[in-house]
Amino acid sequence: MDGLAQVLLAFMEQGGEVLWLIAALLFVMWTLIFERVWYLKFAWKQDATKVIAKWEGRAERKSWEAKQIRSMLLSQSSMQINQFMPMIKAMVALCPLLGLLGTVWGMIEVFNVMAVTGGGDAKSMAEGVQKATIPTMAGMVAALSGVFANTYVTRIAQREGKLLWDNLTTDH
């Protein structure tokens, strides 16, 4: 194992079991964020072109039926654009909660050491405090990174939805 992997593994051990949960959640959250960024930057252009072509292929676009079809196309496109966004938001909210779970877990360890040793083993108590603070920090950092990424992806999604709405004209 190289030096970086050893340092990372030592950090994960210092943070306790909850840190592994935060790492797994962070991996899934960022996988979904990268998927949305990739989709909106590359694949969405083709999907939007298909929707616009379908709308432009209509002979008339002013009737009630045409407006309903336009509404359906926009709704389906909105679902495509925002596919994993609620899940990403939920994961962002879960990160600090898992951090707090790590805090409780570490403090239970501190109280256990105090009960067993009568409070005389400062090194063991410090390890418990460390296991309490590292997951809290990790949960907050994970949540902050997710908030910034989610804001970025949400803005792109809103912009693309607005552009599609503007392109589905009802001029004839």
KATALIN-V215809 format. One line per field, one symbol per residue. phi: phi as a letter, one per 40 degrees, with the letter a starting at -180 (. if undefined). psi: psi as a letter, one per 20 degrees, with the letter a starting at -180 (. if undefined). Layout:
BEGIN
phi: ???
psi: ???
END
This chain:
BEGIN
phi: .ccccccccccccccgcccccccccccccccccccccccccbccdccccccccccccccbbbccccccccccccccccccccdbccccccccccdcccccccccdccccccccccccggcbcccccccccccccccccccccccccccccccccccccccccccdccccbca
psi: prgghggghgghhhiahhhhggggggggghghghggggghhghhgggghggghgghiqhqkirgghhhggggghghhhhggkgjghhgghhghhghghghghggghhhgghgghggijjinhghhhhghgihhghggggggggghhggghgghgggggghggggghimqli.
END
